[in-house]
Amino acid sequence: MLQLQNYNLTVVYKPGPEMYISDTLSRAAHNEQVPNKHEHLQHAVSTVDSSETVFSFIDQALHLNVTDASLRKIVNETKADDALYELAKIVLSGWPERKEDVSLLVREYWPFRDELNIQNGVLFRGQCVFIPKALRAEMLTRIHATHIGGEACYRQAKETLFWPNMRGEIKDYVAHCSACNEYAHKQQKETMMSHEIPVRPWQIVSMDLYAYGGREFLS
């Protein structure tokens, strides 16, 4: 509200169906020199620039469940990986207009090129760290450390990590886990015991009994 004190506002209600385009205040101000006579506009541009400066220093790694040592390994292996090194250069310089102009090393990343970014030498797809090939075997071991199922491992991993065909590699790794295979028969679910299929209406009637807050209910 302090930023609005420089303005003399006239508020007019406009119904949603009549707002065909975005209003002016929802647009970011242009970064351009403003004459001194437009003091209020200059103040607005300066405020937007300050906000952009703050956001430019956000470190994505701070919001990940990845240690500093692991990040350093990822940075080093990313530089050593020919495909990811080429991918990092394209992400920084900009993608070509056509898929055919992209190097064969990184052409498989074309479908999600708009989701890729790089910060401090670490490649990201969205909020997930892009894992180099040399570290994927180690990551698979860590992902399956608790010996849960393939889908459960993937659900946990996809919140932080990414590499092409990660889901398939995780499921394949879990399927070949000797410990999981040895004890798999002990984790079988009990076979469902179904009633006979009724042949007339109201032949079988049932109800559920439960209690909550000291009161009993029927359903």
mmCIF file of the C-alpha atoms, coordinates in Angstrom:
data_MODEL
# 
_entry.id   MODEL 
# 
loop_
_atom_site.group_PDB 
_atom_site.id 
_atom_site.type_symbol 
_atom_site.label_atom_id 
_atom_site.label_alt_id 
_atom_site.label_comp_id 
_atom_site.label_asym_id 
_atom_site.label_entity_id 
_atom_site.label_seq_id 
_atom_site.pdbx_PDB_ins_code 
_atom_site.Cartn_x 
_atom_site.Cartn_y 
_atom_site.Cartn_z 
_atom_site.occupancy 
_atom_site.B_iso_or_equiv 
_atom_site.pdbx_formal_charge 
_atom_site.auth_seq_id 
_atom_site.auth_comp_id 
_atom_site.auth_asym_id 
_atom_site.auth_atom_id 
_atom_site.pdbx_PDB_model_num 
ATOM 1   C CA . MET A 1 1   ? 0.000   0.000   0.000   1.00 0.00 ? 1   MET A CA 1 
ATOM 2   C CA . LEU A 1 2   ? 2.945   2.390   0.572   1.00 0.00 ? 2   LEU A CA 1 
ATOM 3   C CA . GLN A 1 3   ? 3.783   2.182   -3.136  1.00 0.00 ? 3   GLN A CA 1 
ATOM 4   C CA . LEU A 1 4   ? 0.275   3.347   -4.050  1.00 0.00 ? 4   LEU A CA 1 
ATOM 5   C CA . GLN A 1 5   ? 0.403   6.544   -1.958  1.00 0.00 ? 5   GLN A CA 1 
ATOM 6   C CA . ASN A 1 6   ? 1.967   8.409   -4.889  1.00 0.00 ? 6   ASN A CA 1 
ATOM 7   C CA . TYR A 1 7   ? -1.190  7.874   -6.941  1.00 0.00 ? 7   TYR A CA 1 
ATOM 8   C CA . ASN A 1 8   ? -4.614  9.494   -6.880  1.00 0.00 ? 8   ASN A CA 1 
ATOM 9   C CA . LEU A 1 9   ? -6.738  6.456   -7.675  1.00 0.00 ? 9   LEU A CA 1 
ATOM 10  C CA . THR A 1 10  ? -10.267 6.307   -9.041  1.00 0.00 ? 10  THR A CA 1 
ATOM 11  C CA . VAL A 1 11  ? -11.669 2.804   -8.472  1.00 0.00 ? 11  VAL A CA 1 
ATOM 12  C CA . VAL A 1 12  ? -14.389 1.642   -10.877 1.00 0.00 ? 12  VAL A CA 1 
ATOM 13  C CA . TYR A 1 13  ? -15.996 -1.784  -10.668 1.00 0.00 ? 13  TYR A CA 1 
ATOM 14  C CA . LYS A 1 14  ? -16.045 -3.756  -13.909 1.00 0.00 ? 14  LYS A CA 1 
ATOM 15  C CA . PRO A 1 15  ? -17.729 -7.184  -14.123 1.00 0.00 ? 15  PRO A CA 1 
ATOM 16  C CA . GLY A 1 16  ? -15.567 -10.120 -15.167 1.00 0.00 ? 16  GLY A CA 1 
ATOM 17  C CA . PRO A 1 17  ? -17.407 -10.792 -18.474 1.00 0.00 ? 17  PRO A CA 1 
ATOM 18  C CA . GLU A 1 18  ? -16.573 -7.241  -19.575 1.00 0.00 ? 18  GLU A CA 1 
ATOM 19  C CA . MET A 1 19  ? -12.817 -7.623  -18.926 1.00 0.00 ? 19  MET A CA 1 
ATOM 20  C CA . TYR A 1 20  ? -11.768 -8.941  -22.316 1.00 0.00 ? 20  TYR A CA 1 
ATOM 21  C CA . ILE A 1 21  ? -8.035  -8.289  -21.893 1.00 0.00 ? 21  ILE A CA 1 
ATOM 22  C CA . SER A 1 22  ? -5.633  -8.056  -18.977 1.00 0.00 ? 22  SER A CA 1 
ATOM 23  C CA . ASP A 1 23  ? -5.690  -4.726  -17.149 1.00 0.00 ? 23  ASP A CA 1 
ATOM 24  C CA . THR A 1 24  ? -2.697  -2.404  -17.249 1.00 0.00 ? 24  THR A CA 1 
ATOM 25  C CA . LEU A 1 25  ? -1.587  -3.025  -13.660 1.00 0.00 ? 25  LEU A CA 1 
ATOM 26  C CA . SER A 1 26  ? -1.042  -6.725  -14.370 1.00 0.00 ? 26  SER A CA 1 
ATOM 27  C CA . ARG A 1 27  ? 1.663   -5.930  -16.928 1.00 0.00 ? 27  ARG A CA 1 
ATOM 28  C CA . ALA A 1 28  ? 5.314   -5.557  -15.948 1.00 0.00 ? 28  ALA A CA 1 
ATOM 29  C CA . ALA A 1 29  ? 6.768   -2.106  -16.544 1.00 0.00 ? 29  ALA A CA 1 
ATOM 30  C CA . HIS A 1 30  ? 9.365   -1.631  -19.291 1.00 0.00 ? 30  HIS A CA 1 
ATOM 31  C CA . ASN A 1 31  ? 12.979  -1.154  -18.277 1.00 0.00 ? 31  ASN A CA 1 
ATOM 32  C CA . GLU A 1 32  ? 13.596  2.209   -19.905 1.00 0.00 ? 32  GLU A CA 1 
ATOM 33  C CA . GLN A 1 33  ? 14.761  5.686   -18.931 1.00 0.00 ? 33  GLN A CA 1 
ATOM 34  C CA . VAL A 1 34  ? 11.887  7.864   -17.771 1.00 0.00 ? 34  VAL A CA 1 
ATOM 35  C CA . PRO A 1 35  ? 12.039  11.694  -17.843 1.00 0.00 ? 35  PRO A CA 1 
ATOM 36  C CA . ASN A 1 36  ? 12.264  13.362  -14.447 1.00 0.00 ? 36  ASN A CA 1 
ATOM 37  C CA . LYS A 1 37  ? 8.858   14.986  -14.862 1.00 0.00 ? 37  LYS A CA 1 
ATOM 38  C CA . HIS A 1 38  ? 7.260   11.517  -14.586 1.00 0.00 ? 38  HIS A CA 1 
ATOM 39  C CA . GLU A 1 39  ? 8.426   10.939  -11.047 1.00 0.00 ? 39  GLU A CA 1 
ATOM 40  C CA . HIS A 1 40  ? 5.732   8.445   -10.089 1.00 0.00 ? 40  HIS A CA 1 
ATOM 41  C CA . LEU A 1 41  ? 6.269   6.280   -13.185 1.00 0.00 ? 41  LEU A CA 1 
ATOM 42  C CA . GLN A 1 42  ? 10.000  6.305   -12.589 1.00 0.00 ? 42  GLN A CA 1 
ATOM 43  C CA . HIS A 1 43  ? 9.403   5.111   -9.038  1.00 0.00 ? 43  HIS A CA 1 
ATOM 44  C CA . ALA A 1 44  ? 7.260   2.230   -10.354 1.00 0.00 ? 44  ALA A CA 1 
ATOM 45  C CA . VAL A 1 45  ? 9.920   1.145   -12.855 1.00 0.00 ? 45  VAL A CA 1 
ATOM 46  C CA . SER A 1 46  ? 12.581  1.261   -10.138 1.00 0.00 ? 46  SER A CA 1 
ATOM 47  C CA . THR A 1 47  ? 10.438  -0.927  -7.871  1.00 0.00 ? 47  THR A CA 1 
ATOM 48  C CA . VAL A 1 48  ? 9.948   -3.560  -10.594 1.00 0.00 ? 48  VAL A CA 1 
ATOM 49  C CA . ASP A 1 49  ? 13.681  -3.600  -11.346 1.00 0.00 ? 49  ASP A CA 1 
ATOM 50  C CA . SER A 1 50  ? 14.461  -4.139  -7.652  1.00 0.00 ? 50  SER A CA 1 
ATOM 51  C CA . SER A 1 51  ? 12.056  -7.098  -7.507  1.00 0.00 ? 51  SER A CA 1 
ATOM 52  C CA . GLU A 1 52  ? 13.640  -8.679  -10.579 1.00 0.00 ? 52  GLU A CA 1 
ATOM 53  C CA . THR A 1 53  ? 17.083  -8.308  -9.007  1.00 0.00 ? 53  THR A CA 1 
ATOM 54  C CA . VAL A 1 54  ? 15.950  -10.136 -5.869  1.00 0.00 ? 54  VAL A CA 1 
ATOM 55  C CA . PHE A 1 55  ? 14.427  -13.026 -7.842  1.00 0.00 ? 55  PHE A CA 1 
ATOM 56  C CA . SER A 1 56  ? 17.544  -13.372 -9.996  1.00 0.00 ? 56  SER A CA 1 
ATOM 57  C CA . PHE A 1 57  ? 19.535  -14.457 -6.920  1.00 0.00 ? 57  PHE A CA 1 
ATOM 58  C CA . ILE A 1 58  ? 17.190  -17.284 -5.853  1.00 0.00 ? 58  ILE A CA 1 
ATOM 59  C CA . ASP A 1 59  ? 19.227  -20.479 -5.471  1.00 0.00 ? 59  ASP A CA 1 
ATOM 60  C CA . GLN A 1 60  ? 17.177  -23.510 -6.517  1.00 0.00 ? 60  GLN A CA 1 
ATOM 61  C CA . ALA A 1 61  ? 19.570  -25.875 -4.754  1.00 0.00 ? 61  ALA A CA 1 
ATOM 62  C CA . LEU A 1 62  ? 18.501  -24.487 -1.363  1.00 0.00 ? 62  LEU A CA 1 
ATOM 63  C CA . HIS A 1 63  ? 15.043  -26.023 -1.836  1.00 0.00 ? 63  HIS A CA 1 
ATOM 64  C CA . LEU A 1 64  ? 16.297  -29.509 -2.711  1.00 0.00 ? 64  LEU A CA 1 
ATOM 65  C CA . ASN A 1 65  ? 16.981  -32.531 -0.528  1.00 0.00 ? 65  ASN A CA 1 
ATOM 66  C CA . VAL A 1 66  ? 20.522  -32.780 -1.941  1.00 0.00 ? 66  VAL A CA 1 
ATOM 67  C CA . THR A 1 67  ? 23.748  -32.272 0.020   1.00 0.00 ? 67  THR A CA 1 
ATOM 68  C CA . ASP A 1 68  ? 26.448  -29.817 -1.036  1.00 0.00 ? 68  ASP A CA 1 
ATOM 69  C CA . ALA A 1 69  ? 28.865  -32.710 -1.663  1.00 0.00 ? 69  ALA A CA 1 
ATOM 70  C CA . SER A 1 70  ? 26.371  -34.367 -4.015  1.00 0.00 ? 70  SER A CA 1 
ATOM 71  C CA . LEU A 1 71  ? 25.833  -31.096 -5.863  1.00 0.00 ? 71  LEU A CA 1 
ATOM 72  C CA . ARG A 1 72  ? 29.581  -30.704 -6.379  1.00 0.00 ? 72  ARG A CA 1 
ATOM 73  C CA . LYS A 1 73  ? 29.747  -34.225 -7.810  1.00 0.00 ? 73  LYS A CA 1 
ATOM 74  C CA . ILE A 1 74  ? 26.836  -33.443 -10.112 1.00 0.00 ? 74  ILE A CA 1 
ATOM 75  C CA . VAL A 1 75  ? 28.556  -30.265 -11.341 1.00 0.00 ? 75  VAL A CA 1 
ATOM 76  C CA . ASN A 1 76  ? 31.808  -32.121 -12.085 1.00 0.00 ? 76  ASN A CA 1 
ATOM 77  C CA . GLU A 1 77  ? 30.099  -35.041 -13.821 1.00 0.00 ? 77  GLU A CA 1 
ATOM 78  C CA . THR A 1 78  ? 27.912  -32.677 -15.835 1.00 0.00 ? 78  THR A CA 1 
ATOM 79  C CA . LYS A 1 79  ? 31.049  -31.032 -17.224 1.00 0.00 ? 79  LYS A CA 1 
ATOM 80  C CA . ALA A 1 80  ? 32.562  -34.452 -17.966 1.00 0.00 ? 80  ALA A CA 1 
ATOM 81  C CA . ASP A 1 81  ? 29.425  -35.727 -19.745 1.00 0.00 ? 81  ASP A CA 1 
ATOM 82  C CA . ASP A 1 82  ? 29.669  -34.773 -23.441 1.00 0.00 ? 82  ASP A CA 1 
ATOM 83  C CA . ALA A 1 83  ? 25.894  -34.695 -23.947 1.00 0.00 ? 83  ALA A CA 1 
ATOM 84  C CA . LEU A 1 84  ? 25.133  -32.647 -20.843 1.00 0.00 ? 84  LEU A CA 1 
ATOM 85  C CA . TYR A 1 85  ? 28.042  -30.297 -21.524 1.00 0.00 ? 85  TYR A CA 1 
ATOM 86  C CA . GLU A 1 86  ? 26.577  -29.612 -24.965 1.00 0.00 ? 86  GLU A CA 1 
ATOM 87  C CA . LEU A 1 87  ? 23.097  -29.302 -23.448 1.00 0.00 ? 87  LEU A CA 1 
ATOM 88  C CA . ALA A 1 88  ? 24.329  -26.739 -20.912 1.00 0.00 ? 88  ALA A CA 1 
ATOM 89  C CA . LYS A 1 89  ? 25.818  -24.614 -23.703 1.00 0.00 ? 89  LYS A CA 1 
ATOM 90  C CA . ILE A 1 90  ? 22.535  -24.653 -25.648 1.00 0.00 ? 90  ILE A CA 1 
ATOM 91  C CA . VAL A 1 91  ? 20.499  -23.783 -22.548 1.00 0.00 ? 91  VAL A CA 1 
ATOM 92  C CA . LEU A 1 92  ? 22.740  -20.757 -21.925 1.00 0.00 ? 92  LEU A CA 1 
ATOM 93  C CA . SER A 1 93  ? 22.940  -19.581 -25.543 1.00 0.00 ? 93  SER A CA 1 
ATOM 94  C CA . GLY A 1 94  ? 19.374  -20.411 -26.615 1.00 0.00 ? 94  GLY A CA 1 
ATOM 95  C CA . TRP A 1 95  ? 17.757  -23.197 -28.614 1.00 0.00 ? 95  TRP A CA 1 
ATOM 96  C CA . PRO A 1 96  ? 17.624  -23.116 -32.444 1.00 0.00 ? 96  PRO A CA 1 
ATOM 97  C CA . GLU A 1 97  ? 14.305  -22.559 -34.186 1.00 0.00 ? 97  GLU A CA 1 
ATOM 98  C CA . ARG A 1 98  ? 14.210  -26.043 -35.683 1.00 0.00 ? 98  ARG A CA 1 
ATOM 99  C CA . LYS A 1 99  ? 14.794  -29.460 -34.131 1.00 0.00 ? 99  LYS A CA 1 
ATOM 100 C CA . GLU A 1 100 ? 16.933  -30.460 -37.127 1.00 0.00 ? 100 GLU A CA 1 
ATOM 101 C CA . ASP A 1 101 ? 19.467  -27.767 -36.186 1.00 0.00 ? 101 ASP A CA 1 
ATOM 102 C CA . VAL A 1 102 ? 20.084  -29.320 -32.758 1.00 0.00 ? 102 VAL A CA 1 
ATOM 103 C CA . SER A 1 103 ? 23.084  -31.589 -32.221 1.00 0.00 ? 103 SER A CA 1 
ATOM 104 C CA . LEU A 1 104 ? 22.258  -35.296 -32.178 1.00 0.00 ? 104 LEU A CA 1 
ATOM 105 C CA . LEU A 1 105 ? 23.774  -35.496 -28.697 1.00 0.00 ? 105 LEU A CA 1 
ATOM 106 C CA . VAL A 1 106 ? 20.956  -33.441 -27.185 1.00 0.00 ? 106 VAL A CA 1 
ATOM 107 C CA . ARG A 1 107 ? 18.135  -33.804 -29.688 1.00 0.00 ? 107 ARG A CA 1 
ATOM 108 C CA . GLU A 1 108 ? 16.218  -36.115 -27.351 1.00 0.00 ? 108 GLU A CA 1 
ATOM 109 C CA . TYR A 1 109 ? 15.769  -33.174 -24.949 1.00 0.00 ? 109 TYR A CA 1 
ATOM 110 C CA . TRP A 1 110 ? 13.991  -31.037 -27.570 1.00 0.00 ? 110 TRP A CA 1 
ATOM 111 C CA . PRO A 1 111 ? 10.403  -31.879 -26.390 1.00 0.00 ? 111 PRO A CA 1 
ATOM 112 C CA . PHE A 1 112 ? 11.013  -30.324 -22.941 1.00 0.00 ? 112 PHE A CA 1 
ATOM 113 C CA . ARG A 1 113 ? 13.583  -27.678 -23.902 1.00 0.00 ? 113 ARG A CA 1 
ATOM 114 C CA . ASP A 1 114 ? 11.483  -24.894 -22.327 1.00 0.00 ? 114 ASP A CA 1 
ATOM 115 C CA . GLU A 1 115 ? 11.686  -26.615 -18.926 1.00 0.00 ? 115 GLU A CA 1 
ATOM 116 C CA . LEU A 1 116 ? 15.492  -26.758 -18.815 1.00 0.00 ? 116 LEU A CA 1 
ATOM 117 C CA . ASN A 1 117 ? 17.664  -24.233 -17.004 1.00 0.00 ? 117 ASN A CA 1 
ATOM 118 C CA . ILE A 1 118 ? 21.128  -24.133 -15.473 1.00 0.00 ? 118 ILE A CA 1 
ATOM 119 C CA . GLN A 1 119 ? 22.371  -22.537 -12.269 1.00 0.00 ? 119 GLN A CA 1 
ATOM 120 C CA . ASN A 1 120 ? 25.861  -22.715 -10.777 1.00 0.00 ? 120 ASN A CA 1 
ATOM 121 C CA . GLY A 1 121 ? 26.798  -25.503 -13.159 1.00 0.00 ? 121 GLY A CA 1 
ATOM 122 C CA . VAL A 1 122 ? 23.785  -27.691 -12.256 1.00 0.00 ? 122 VAL A CA 1 
ATOM 123 C CA . LEU A 1 123 ? 21.211  -28.497 -14.925 1.00 0.00 ? 123 LEU A CA 1 
ATOM 124 C CA . PHE A 1 124 ? 17.566  -28.484 -13.865 1.00 0.00 ? 124 PHE A CA 1 
ATOM 125 C CA . ARG A 1 125 ? 14.359  -29.635 -15.465 1.00 0.00 ? 125 ARG A CA 1 
ATOM 126 C CA . GLY A 1 126 ? 11.839  -27.490 -13.666 1.00 0.00 ? 126 GLY A CA 1 
ATOM 127 C CA . GLN A 1 127 ? 12.735  -27.935 -9.989  1.00 0.00 ? 127 GLN A CA 1 
ATOM 128 C CA . CYS A 1 128 ? 14.478  -31.305 -10.464 1.00 0.00 ? 128 CYS A CA 1 
ATOM 129 C CA . VAL A 1 129 ? 18.240  -31.860 -10.730 1.00 0.00 ? 129 VAL A CA 1 
ATOM 130 C CA . PHE A 1 130 ? 19.385  -33.365 -14.030 1.00 0.00 ? 130 PHE A CA 1 
ATOM 131 C CA . ILE A 1 131 ? 21.537  -36.385 -13.089 1.00 0.00 ? 131 ILE A CA 1 
ATOM 132 C CA . PRO A 1 132 ? 24.541  -37.196 -15.351 1.00 0.00 ? 132 PRO A CA 1 
ATOM 133 C CA . LYS A 1 133 ? 24.979  -40.784 -16.596 1.00 0.00 ? 133 LYS A CA 1 
ATOM 134 C CA . ALA A 1 134 ? 27.997  -41.457 -14.382 1.00 0.00 ? 134 ALA A CA 1 
ATOM 135 C CA . LEU A 1 135 ? 25.922  -40.892 -11.218 1.00 0.00 ? 135 LEU A CA 1 
ATOM 136 C CA . ARG A 1 136 ? 22.696  -42.676 -12.156 1.00 0.00 ? 136 ARG A CA 1 
ATOM 137 C CA . ALA A 1 137 ? 23.743  -46.086 -10.805 1.00 0.00 ? 137 ALA A CA 1 
ATOM 138 C CA . GLU A 1 138 ? 24.588  -44.498 -7.441  1.00 0.00 ? 138 GLU A CA 1 
ATOM 139 C CA . MET A 1 139 ? 21.278  -42.616 -7.417  1.00 0.00 ? 139 MET A CA 1 
ATOM 140 C CA . LEU A 1 140 ? 19.351  -45.825 -8.162  1.00 0.00 ? 140 LEU A CA 1 
ATOM 141 C CA . THR A 1 141 ? 20.971  -47.462 -5.130  1.00 0.00 ? 141 THR A CA 1 
ATOM 142 C CA . ARG A 1 142 ? 20.008  -44.521 -2.921  1.00 0.00 ? 142 ARG A CA 1 
ATOM 143 C CA . ILE A 1 143 ? 16.483  -44.341 -4.288  1.00 0.00 ? 143 ILE A CA 1 
ATOM 144 C CA . HIS A 1 144 ? 15.866  -48.017 -3.474  1.00 0.00 ? 144 HIS A CA 1 
ATOM 145 C CA . ALA A 1 145 ? 17.663  -47.983 -0.107  1.00 0.00 ? 145 ALA A CA 1 
ATOM 146 C CA . THR A 1 146 ? 14.381  -48.594 1.758   1.00 0.00 ? 146 THR A CA 1 
ATOM 147 C CA . HIS A 1 147 ? 13.375  -51.450 -0.602  1.00 0.00 ? 147 HIS A CA 1 
ATOM 148 C CA . ILE A 1 148 ? 9.934   -50.120 -1.390  1.00 0.00 ? 148 ILE A CA 1 
ATOM 149 C CA . GLY A 1 149 ? 8.193   -50.846 -4.680  1.00 0.00 ? 149 GLY A CA 1 
ATOM 150 C CA . GLY A 1 150 ? 9.154   -49.406 -8.037  1.00 0.00 ? 150 GLY A CA 1 
ATOM 151 C CA . GLU A 1 151 ? 6.264   -46.930 -8.245  1.00 0.00 ? 151 GLU A CA 1 
ATOM 152 C CA . ALA A 1 152 ? 6.854   -45.727 -4.690  1.00 0.00 ? 152 ALA A CA 1 
ATOM 153 C CA . CYS A 1 153 ? 10.561  -45.222 -5.431  1.00 0.00 ? 153 CYS A CA 1 
ATOM 154 C CA . TYR A 1 154 ? 9.705   -43.252 -8.557  1.00 0.00 ? 154 TYR A CA 1 
ATOM 155 C CA . ARG A 1 155 ? 7.195   -41.031 -6.748  1.00 0.00 ? 155 ARG A CA 1 
ATOM 156 C CA . GLN A 1 156 ? 9.855   -40.068 -4.220  1.00 0.00 ? 156 GLN A CA 1 
ATOM 157 C CA . ALA A 1 157 ? 12.631  -39.590 -6.784  1.00 0.00 ? 157 ALA A CA 1 
ATOM 158 C CA . LYS A 1 158 ? 10.659  -37.459 -9.250  1.00 0.00 ? 158 LYS A CA 1 
ATOM 159 C CA . GLU A 1 159 ? 10.271  -34.712 -6.655  1.00 0.00 ? 159 GLU A CA 1 
ATOM 160 C CA . THR A 1 160 ? 14.030  -34.025 -6.752  1.00 0.00 ? 160 THR A CA 1 
ATOM 161 C CA . LEU A 1 161 ? 15.774  -35.922 -9.572  1.00 0.00 ? 161 LEU A CA 1 
ATOM 162 C CA . PHE A 1 162 ? 15.426  -36.307 -13.332 1.00 0.00 ? 162 PHE A CA 1 
ATOM 163 C CA . TRP A 1 163 ? 17.041  -38.116 -16.234 1.00 0.00 ? 163 TRP A CA 1 
ATOM 164 C CA . PRO A 1 164 ? 15.532  -39.605 -19.407 1.00 0.00 ? 164 PRO A CA 1 
ATOM 165 C CA . ASN A 1 165 ? 13.676  -42.906 -18.820 1.00 0.00 ? 165 ASN A CA 1 
ATOM 166 C CA . MET A 1 166 ? 14.207  -42.577 -15.064 1.00 0.00 ? 166 MET A CA 1 
ATOM 167 C CA . ARG A 1 167 ? 10.918  -44.316 -14.315 1.00 0.00 ? 167 ARG A CA 1 
ATOM 168 C CA . GLY A 1 168 ? 11.781  -47.351 -16.462 1.00 0.00 ? 168 GLY A CA 1 
ATOM 169 C CA . GLU A 1 169 ? 15.276  -47.686 -14.973 1.00 0.00 ? 169 GLU A CA 1 
ATOM 170 C CA . ILE A 1 170 ? 13.934  -47.478 -11.422 1.00 0.00 ? 170 ILE A CA 1 
ATOM 171 C CA . LYS A 1 171 ? 11.312  -50.170 -12.058 1.00 0.00 ? 171 LYS A CA 1 
ATOM 172 C CA . ASP A 1 172 ? 13.901  -52.400 -13.741 1.00 0.00 ? 172 ASP A CA 1 
ATOM 173 C CA . TYR A 1 173 ? 16.325  -51.912 -10.842 1.00 0.00 ? 173 TYR A CA 1 
ATOM 174 C CA . VAL A 1 174 ? 13.661  -52.814 -8.277  1.00 0.00 ? 174 VAL A CA 1 
ATOM 175 C CA . ALA A 1 175 ? 12.558  -55.843 -10.307 1.00 0.00 ? 175 ALA A CA 1 
ATOM 176 C CA . HIS A 1 176 ? 16.120  -57.240 -10.135 1.00 0.00 ? 176 HIS A CA 1 
ATOM 177 C CA . CYS A 1 177 ? 16.607  -56.543 -6.422  1.00 0.00 ? 177 CYS A CA 1 
ATOM 178 C CA . SER A 1 178 ? 17.512  -59.851 -4.747  1.00 0.00 ? 178 SER A CA 1 
ATOM 179 C CA . ALA A 1 179 ? 16.230  -58.777 -1.317  1.00 0.00 ? 179 ALA A CA 1 
ATOM 180 C CA . CYS A 1 180 ? 12.859  -57.714 -2.701  1.00 0.00 ? 180 CYS A CA 1 
ATOM 181 C CA . ASN A 1 181 ? 12.507  -60.916 -4.716  1.00 0.00 ? 181 ASN A CA 1 
ATOM 182 C CA . GLU A 1 182 ? 13.431  -63.078 -1.719  1.00 0.00 ? 182 GLU A CA 1 
ATOM 183 C CA . TYR A 1 183 ? 10.766  -61.617 0.532   1.00 0.00 ? 183 TYR A CA 1 
ATOM 184 C CA . ALA A 1 184 ? 8.169   -60.776 -2.099  1.00 0.00 ? 184 ALA A CA 1 
ATOM 185 C CA . HIS A 1 185 ? 6.032   -63.817 -1.266  1.00 0.00 ? 185 HIS A CA 1 
ATOM 186 C CA . LYS A 1 186 ? 5.726   -62.609 2.340   1.00 0.00 ? 186 LYS A CA 1 
ATOM 187 C CA . GLN A 1 187 ? 4.163   -59.360 1.211   1.00 0.00 ? 187 GLN A CA 1 
ATOM 188 C CA . GLN A 1 188 ? 1.295   -60.822 -0.776  1.00 0.00 ? 188 GLN A CA 1 
ATOM 189 C CA . LYS A 1 189 ? -2.145  -59.389 -0.114  1.00 0.00 ? 189 LYS A CA 1 
ATOM 190 C CA . GLU A 1 190 ? -4.917  -61.626 1.148   1.00 0.00 ? 190 GLU A CA 1 
ATOM 191 C CA . THR A 1 191 ? -7.202  -62.854 -1.599  1.00 0.00 ? 191 THR A CA 1 
ATOM 192 C CA . MET A 1 192 ? -10.528 -61.038 -1.625  1.00 0.00 ? 192 MET A CA 1 
ATOM 193 C CA . MET A 1 193 ? -13.413 -63.212 -0.461  1.00 0.00 ? 193 MET A CA 1 
ATOM 194 C CA . SER A 1 194 ? -16.488 -62.177 -2.424  1.00 0.00 ? 194 SER A CA 1 
ATOM 195 C CA . HIS A 1 195 ? -20.150 -63.043 -1.805  1.00 0.00 ? 195 HIS A CA 1 
ATOM 196 C CA . GLU A 1 196 ? -22.060 -65.079 -4.309  1.00 0.00 ? 196 GLU A CA 1 
ATOM 197 C CA . ILE A 1 197 ? -23.693 -62.950 -6.976  1.00 0.00 ? 197 ILE A CA 1 
ATOM 198 C CA . PRO A 1 198 ? -27.369 -62.411 -5.995  1.00 0.00 ? 198 PRO A CA 1 
ATOM 199 C CA . VAL A 1 199 ? -30.093 -63.489 -8.416  1.00 0.00 ? 199 VAL A CA 1 
ATOM 200 C CA . ARG A 1 200 ? -32.891 -61.220 -7.137  1.00 0.00 ? 200 ARG A CA 1 
ATOM 201 C CA . PRO A 1 201 ? -33.196 -57.750 -5.552  1.00 0.00 ? 201 PRO A CA 1 
ATOM 202 C CA . TRP A 1 202 ? -32.604 -57.413 -1.793  1.00 0.00 ? 202 TRP A CA 1 
ATOM 203 C CA . GLN A 1 203 ? -31.298 -60.989 -1.580  1.00 0.00 ? 203 GLN A CA 1 
ATOM 204 C CA . ILE A 1 204 ? -28.261 -59.676 0.302   1.00 0.00 ? 204 ILE A CA 1 
ATOM 205 C CA . VAL A 1 205 ? -28.485 -56.673 2.655   1.00 0.00 ? 205 VAL A CA 1 
ATOM 206 C CA . SER A 1 206 ? -25.520 -55.316 4.609   1.00 0.00 ? 206 SER A CA 1 
ATOM 207 C CA . MET A 1 207 ? -24.537 -52.266 6.618   1.00 0.00 ? 207 MET A CA 1 
ATOM 208 C CA . ASP A 1 208 ? -21.409 -50.692 8.099   1.00 0.00 ? 208 ASP A CA 1 
ATOM 209 C CA . LEU A 1 209 ? -21.143 -49.927 11.813  1.00 0.00 ? 209 LEU A CA 1 
ATOM 210 C CA . TYR A 1 210 ? -18.618 -47.381 13.053  1.00 0.00 ? 210 TYR A CA 1 
ATOM 211 C CA . ALA A 1 211 ? -18.058 -44.989 15.928  1.00 0.00 ? 211 ALA A CA 1 
ATOM 212 C CA . TYR A 1 212 ? -16.661 -41.464 15.980  1.00 0.00 ? 212 TYR A CA 1 
ATOM 213 C CA . GLY A 1 213 ? -16.439 -38.995 18.820  1.00 0.00 ? 213 GLY A CA 1 
ATOM 214 C CA . GLY A 1 214 ? -18.188 -41.357 21.193  1.00 0.00 ? 214 GLY A CA 1 
ATOM 215 C CA . ARG A 1 215 ? -21.187 -41.763 18.882  1.00 0.00 ? 215 ARG A CA 1 
ATOM 216 C CA . GLU A 1 216 ? -22.165 -44.808 16.826  1.00 0.00 ? 216 GLU A CA 1 
ATOM 217 C CA . PHE A 1 217 ? -23.278 -44.549 13.183  1.00 0.00 ? 217 PHE A CA 1 
ATOM 218 C CA . LEU A 1 218 ? -24.844 -46.810 10.581  1.00 0.00 ? 218 LEU A CA 1 
ATOM 219 C CA . SER A 1 219 ? -24.311 -46.531 6.838   1.00 0.00 ? 219 SER A CA 1 
# 
